[in-house]
Structures are given as C-alpha cells and as structure tokens.
Amino acid sequence: MPYPRFAILGTLLLLLTPILATAAGPDPQAVAAKVGDEEILLGEVLQGVSSLAVLGKEDVPNRPGAREQFLERLITSRLLYLDGRDRGLDQGALYQEDLRIAFDPTLAARYLEHHLDRQPVTEEEILAAFHKEQGSAADPLTSERRVRLRKKVLEERRIAVQEAEVVRLRTAAKVAIHRENLDPAGDVARAPLTPVATVDGEVIPWRRLLHKLPTTIKTVDNRVAQAERLVDTHLLAREARRLGLDEEEGLQHKIAAFRRDELTKLVREEIIAREGLDDAGVEREYQAHIANFTLPEQRKVQQIVVQTRAEAEEIRAILKDPPQGVSFYTLARDRSIVPDAKQTLGEIGWVTRAQGHPKLSEAAFSLLPEAISEPVETDAGFHIIRVLEDRAEEVVPFDDDTRERIRARWDFNKIQAYANRLAEEKYKVEHFPEVYKLKRPATATAQEKN
C-alpha cells in the first residue's frame, strides 16, 4: 500500500532538517565570549572580521585565526568599558562633554525638524517655487520636478526657521565668548574643560570646540566664529531637550552604543595620560631599540636552478658571452626547474642575509650588482645567482612618522597590559570556541590549514 503523500513529505522534511540547519549558517546572536556581565555576540565578530577585507586580500575574513584575533580586540574593549562603567566615568565632565559633541548636532537638527513637521509644504508653495524657477520656459511640472521643488522649499524653510530660532533664543539668553582662551599659542597647555563660551552660566569648554576647529586656520577671529556657531547648536539642542526630543527611542539606542564606545575611549585616554610617552621618552625608545628601526642590507636576486653541476657550468659559460637573444632571463624561463620560473623569469625579489638558504645568502651577498655566481649546490639543485640591485643598511630617520609609530606601539602595549590585569584581577573572561571558530571542511589541504 503506497504511503500517503503527507507522510512522504514529513519524512523528507525530517531528512532535510540537518542539511537546512547547516545551510542556515552561523547564528549571529550566539554568544562567542563573555566578559564579566557583558556578552560578545558572534554577529559582532563576523561584522568586525568582514571589515578586514581589502582589495587584493578579500580572503582575510576566512583565514584561520581571523575571528579569534578580532574577538580578542573586542574582549579588550569590553574590559576597558566595564572598568570605565564600574568606576563611574560616565558621570564625569569629560563624558558629558563628549556626549554633547556626539549628539548636540543631532538634537539641534531634530528640533528644527520638529518645527518643520508642524508646517507641511503646501501645494501653493510648490507651485510658487515652480513659477519662480520656470521663467519663460513652458516646462511641465513633472512628478520628479515636484519632489525636487518640495525639497528645495523645505531646505529654504529650514534655513529660515533656524535663523529665526537662533535669534529668538539668543535674545533670551546671556552669551559670552572667551577670546582670552582661544589664542593658538595656548593650545598645548589648555585644559579640556577650559571655557571658550558660556550660555546662561553653562560652560562650553575647549574640548567641545576643539572637535570643530579646522587644522589649517589658527586665528582667534576664526575660533570666535566657530564658538558662535557652537553656541547656536547648544541653544537649539537645549530646546530639543526641553521638549523631550532626546527621549525618542532611536536616539536612546544610539546613546547606549555611544556609552560603550565613549567609556572605552576615556579609559584609553586615562592610560595614555598616565603612562604615555613625552617627546623625550619617544626619543629614548628610538635610541634604545635602534635595531628595530634599521633596515638590513638587501640584495635583489635572480636565479636559475638546474639538476646537475654540468648543466649549471654550461649555463654559466653561455652567460659569459651570450648569443643574440639569449640572456639570464631567457635561460631562467627555458631551463630553470623552479615551477614558476616561466612567470618570474628567475626573479626572487629583495632578500636579507637572514632569509633563505645560508649558502645562497652567502653567495648573493658576496656579489656586486650584475655579477654571476659560481654554481651553488642545495637540496633543490644547482643554483646560478645574479644580483640585480643592492641596498646598503639604512637607519629609519627619527621623523614625525617614526615618532607616531613609536607612540602608537607604546600606547597599544600599555593599554593591552592594563586590560590583561583587569582580566586577571577583576573580570572573568569566558571563550566559546565552538561558536566562533571557523569550521574548515574535512578535505582542507595542509596549505589551507596553515
């Protein structure tokens, strides 16, 4: 008796369930690690790793170890965040200022939208803009043009509303600009909370203005103009808060994400301020590790590899007086047993004394450019080497780029050491490799695994 169709369908579904589950891919909501009471989801890891891909290296996210490396970055950030949270850094003045820097422009724009929402663009305004723009041409009012004109009317209205609101709010407020705190000569020593403006007794500090300053123009008058614009934004954002626009759900989600990033940043700043290098310290690091800033002597090498000494001697003899159309390049292409010689024409590229087989290095660094070596025997065969170019040992100069590299590496090490202490002494870190480890196919080759 044949099976009922629904029974066959049920059986097929049961058989396909494991396949469908596998095809669904990793669950982004799965917990990859826990740091204290904070969970790191697999989705965060995958999103971060995907950002590592660059042109020419699109396979980076799928390389073994990529997920683990990025997860460690996330763990370090979570440790710093928890430390900042539990020490109440989000109650401090610097956090509050950075919150203003991040969201006052958004709130100011939202306040203007609040006004515009209550004054929808009318058909009469669109027609007026159309007639004003049309001139003598008899162009039709198409739907595309209607949309463009509506946007134009809205933008003109937004500008008018902003100007009117700024005038109204400034009239009711007591504003002072502190020119004495805007002299570029005092930038290095100026504390982040130094007032550059006050609005009804509320301080707008240097930290908030510094975020807006151009890097090229450094005059007091320019900074006064920037401070005036910052006052306008402050007033509009203050009105938005008064109306409760800062409590909207979308903005609250953004503030929650900001809180984590900002607390992490503040802890980093603390560590660097406490343990960072001044200019003299950077120079001491450079001198103490000068070997790390020394580029070793290098040779740009080309080779021909053959199986016997007799053939190597024959090729060397040809190269002493090569016939028309014969060169080291053509002999490498036609006679070298190296698999990719036809593509590379024997060129290996730049090497140091520490790279490659000791016998080959010794031969290469005993030659002058364009000189050809005696045959050198290794397990791979008999090598004939030519040096195309040489570079003498060179010390990397102690310039701005080098200083920045030294500082960046020093800061990274100090921050990582601090995070490691937090993991040892304060917050438990748990890994769930079954969630985040990249599943390699059983048939993966040894080369793929490495």
Steps between C-alpha positions, in 0.01 A plus 500: 500500500653835399589756767266797531653810343511690832702215656754510217526877536554469876775243449676724250485793738655292778780391270563853377495668842874449575591626153278806534643575844853482361410717201353765729854599602626628835258662740603866547321504837712214638732602785865479392645622830402649836690774680362554848127556446549602136436263209681521168278364224628313197339765280738763642797278420380426146425865430841606625688231312319584176638854525856362484465406133677738264553505126729213410453331840132412488568165669623655828168446687509128414858439606544276805554712808336817362191460717708424809719807444206734460323344798803584715468863393135496607590341833758772568244769419239337726746481789576871467129581471411306814782669688377844393138414577572359845716799589221736394688680224168564326416731790808713437530830316702361209235238424225762512693722262561219254130415520428860399754482217337184367132591533448876523510539119246216468272656760529844339398351165217306666370822660482665158325192358251528784410849379488398134280198576232739625515704179464258205586634155182602319408461134494880471864521613607238247316682220652833608849349491422346162387831349796682652744249355329447164560845350384518140532127432183295483637190674244265654483446877602133497494278809880501514508878487230520765714289737804719434304821555354366824853429628608849396207664682573290810868596500420871461249470783749313718756777457239767577375311808857449624585869461180609673539251786864593558408869518213423739706278726802731504278795591381314808844365595813651651792402274869573548794396278836470682752627245775477759473119484516477121860605434673222298817560703331342802365190328751251644455603863126570485291264716211327322235660725628858459197718412493647148139619534224515760125490440289600801785385721541164318859451389589400144853366550808481279451125451170562322639775279820314415292237326373766257822687425668473160860381503628768264346828619621600846393855586303636793240660269439171322459324832258763624285435191515124569405561864200712392373216281550260789287728719222485238512119501502497880187718515307291247601172671398642837154573364478147362572363847241733652240349265612145586625425148810338649279223642400366160573129467729525197726752669507300823630195310780713352586643843526147645747402226688826552527435874698180442733655244549819698579330831752280319658811349515680834680207666746492210560874543561450872759231436680708236493813719645299789748278318548658159828634363600864480732612219813413699357156577431434133860583414628273778293214358641566155860493621445199727351295213694641209537149358124493443534813289790373293430354157759225435715479191300349213558348159255467213570150373436298186580131465506203266469155660596181314544138601872442430823687552595435137189678374562786745858539370369493143248778571763707680729469199218617268438802722866609468442566129128450425388464136254742343160477677632300795512647849470403864126561465453267204717228654305521828175474304609207282731293721434568868321218682329741741122454436415868445817597314310558176299771674768654724793454258703399803448818702472434875479863610666676793660279767705554816788291633262328742263384227529182299762227489829598670709397197285709267510801733877475526531490122256785441665734752846433358400627154492848353197600289484316165767249609420128459587239763668165470252211520369460856371158602197451726241227540296671226778475240778721370438875512652771287439836666508851367460817709290760320521778762630554850394715793730595783389479861280801581381650825139624490514876573358635825223695325134568580388168353750306711401692813134416436580131449696488828219670692233279345686180583580618856137601563371172361726299730404703809129474424524125439696450823231690692225288340691183586514604866126564496444149363723350769376699797154641435293349217459138398552437128336193344554379142260281302713375209227265381309816403766717340764265361488478122383157393744366241390225259637154578675493159692824561860471390795551731577827319146630566529410870823695529 
